[in-house]
């Protein structure tokens, strides 16, 4: 058993979505030629509602203390969390000075700064285990059914997500195969840590729209699915995608009704179960 697999099995426990009471709105799924997804809160149940580096620490102090001892790190959980968030804020501030509207960090570089050692493999293992402690994840119901249907019907699939290096690893562990073998087109996978831009920046959405155009798929024939009106629906609609607000889990649903930036914005669809999207796929 690899160390990564052992970490995965140590921390992964079943999660179930929290009902939202939202009524689906499914009219308008005709003529779709591609589907792109957010990850946390959409494809994966997120115990905290979002990827870990954007939130306050929520894991049990005893568990984090054990983690620090196993990696021989002489820090307290509170001290580590404070140093982590300070380092992230400093990197964000520097990126904004370079003109990046919504910066993203590479968490390995951040942990290297915080922990002060350069062993990349050790840093990756620590970062993975820390993330699974502060943000437990599990596949959203219907995930495999939707992906296998899209794959069988040759519907191009992609990802636009705030993510870190461990995000593809987690998806592939849950799916039991690589993202490509699960049906995702590698040309349509946009993860924030690779670009230095995070949603709600339009950077990754514009790149995805350009890539779709190169494959002959107009943006209006592509559907983007996400759980956050600001981070997902607003930039996706701005570049011309059809949009679906995923309202399947109360932990992560972000309708942003009181946010002026989302005033008057409405998704084309509202889905409460990933399997509802199957109606928008077409046979080859």
N, C-alpha and C positions, 0 to 999 in steps of 0.2 A: 504494500500500500504506500503510495506517495504521501509526502508530508501534506501537500495541498488537499488530497482526498481525506486524510485523517482530520484536518481542520474542518473541512466541509461537514463530515459526519459528526464531529464533536459539537458543532453549533447549530446545524439545521434541524428545526422542529416544525411540524405542520402548523400552519396558520390558516385561519378562515377569514374571509372578508367580513367587515362590519356593515350590515345593511344600511342603505342610505335613504330608502323610501322614495327615491327619484323614479319618475315614470319614464320609460324609454321613449325616444322619438326616432323612428327608424325609416321614415319615408325619405326617399332621395338617395338610395344606395345603388341606383342603376348606373350602368356605364363606367364602373370603376375598372381601372387597368393596373393599379398598383396600390399597395397599402404600406404605410410607414407608421412606426409605433414609438412612443415613449417607453421606457423600461420600468422605472420605479413607480409603483402605484398604478401601473397599467398592465404590463406583462407579468410583473412580479408584485405580489403583496409585499408592502414595505411596513415593517413593524413600527417605524417612526413616521412614516408618511412620505419620506424623501431620502435621497442618498445621504450618507452619514456626514460628509465633510461640510454640509451646509447647516447643520443643526448643533444644538447643545448635546452633550453626552447624556445618554439615558440608560446605559448599562448599569448593572449592580456594581457597587464599589468593590465588593469582595471579589467578584469575577475579574474586574480590571486589575485589582491588586495581584491576583494570581497570575494573570497574563504578564504583568510587568516582572514578576519574580521569575517566571519561566524564561523570559528573554533577557534576564539579568540587567534590567533597566532600573536605575536608582532614582525613581520618581514616585510621587504620590499620584493617584488617579486625578485628583483636582488640579495638581500642578501640571500634569501632562496635558489635560484638556485645555487649560489656560494657555500653555505654550503652543499647542496646536492651533488654536483659534487666532492667537496673536500672529503666528507665522503666516497663516492664510490671509489675514487682513493686510499684512504688510505686502504680500505678493499681489493681492488685489489692488492695493493702492498704487504700486509700481506699474501694474498693467494699465490701470486707468490713465496714468500719466503718459503712457504710450498710445493712448487713444482707443483702447479696448473698452467698449461700453459695458459689457457684462463679463468680467474675467472669470476664467477657470484655472485652477491650479493642477499641477501634476502631483498627486499625493505622495509619490515616492520621493520627489525632490523636497517636499515639505517635511516629511518624516526624517529625511536625512539631515535637514537643518535642525529640527527639534531634538533628535536623538544623538546627533553628532557622530554617527558611524557610517561608513560607506559600503558595507557589505550589501549589495543590491538584492541578493536572494533572501537574506535575513530580513531586510526591510520589507520586501514584498510579502513574506509570510506574516510578519507582524501586522502590516497594514490590512491584509485580508482578515486576519483573526480579530483585529480591533473593529473593523467594519461590521463583521457578523455579530459582534457583541452589541454595538450601539445601534445597529439597524438590521434586525433579523429579517430574512426574506424567505419567500416561498412562492411557487408558481400560482398565478391567478387561475381559478377554475376555468376550464375550457381552453387553456392555452394550447395544449398539444392537439386538441381536436381542430382548433382554428388553423394552426400552422400546417398540420397534415393535409387539411382540405385545400388550403392555398397552394401548398406544394404540389398536390395531385392535379390541381387545375392550372398549374403553371402561372399563378398570380405572383408577379414580382413583389417581394417584401423587403422593407428596409427598417432602419432604426435611426431616430434622431433623439439623443438623450443626453442629459447631464450624467456623466459617468466617469469611472476611473478604470484602471487596468484590470481590476478584478471583475468588472461588470460582465464582459464576455465569458470569463471563466465560470461565473455563477450560472449564467444562462445555459452554457454548454453542459454543465453538470446536471442541471435540472432536465434538460432536453435529451441528454444521453448521446449527443453527437455535436459536431461543430455547427456553428451558425450557418455556414454554407450548406451543409448536408441537411439542416433543418428547414432549408428553403429560403434563407436570406441571401440577397445579392450583395456581395462584399462591396460593390460600387455604391450601394445605397446605405451603408452603415456609417453614421456620423456620431462620434462620441466626443464629448466636450473636452476631455483631457488631452486629446490628440491635437486640438486646434487652439486651445487657450481661450476659447469663447464658450460661455455658458448661455443656455436659454434664460431669459427671453430674448437675447440677441438674435437677430435674423441671420447671422452668419451661416450657421449650419443649414438652415432652411433654404437659403439662396443656393448654397452648394448642392443640396439635394435636388432643387428644382432644375438647376443646370444639368445635373447628371441624368435626370429623367428625360429632359429635352434631347440629350445626346442619344438616348435609347429610343427616341420616337414617341415618348409618352408625354402628352401635354399635362401641365400642372393641374388643370381642372379635372383631369381623369384620375388623379391620385388622391387618396384619402389619408389624412394624418390623424392618429388616435392618441389622445393624451388626457390626463386627469386634471390638468391645471389650465384655467382659462387664460391666465396671463402668460405663463411659460409655454403653453402648447397651442391653444386656439388662436391667440392674437398673432403671433408671428407666422403660423402656418397659413392662416387666412390672408395675411398681408402679402404673401408671395403667390397666392392663387390656389392653394390646395383646398379641396373639400375638407371639412373638419368634423371630428366626432369627439365629444367630451365623454370620457369614460367615467361613469358614476357608479362603479361596482364595489367601492370600498370606502366607508366613512373615514378611515384613517387618512386617506390621501386625496379625497375629492376636494378640489379647490375651485369653487365656482366664481369667487372674487366679485360677488355682487356689489360690494361697497367700494370697490377699487375704481377710481375715476378712469384709469387707463383701459379698463374693460367696459366702460359704460356704452351701452347700445350694441355690444358685441354678442352674437349668438352663434353657437355651433350649428352646422348643418344637421348633425345627428346627435342624439344622446343614447349611449349604450350602457347597459348595466351588467352585461355578461358578454365575454369575448365571443361566444358562439353566435350571438346575434349578428356579428359581422359576416358570417358565412353567406348570408343572403346576398351580400354585395360582391361575392366572388363569382366568376364565370367559368364555364367549362372551356377547355382549349378548342 
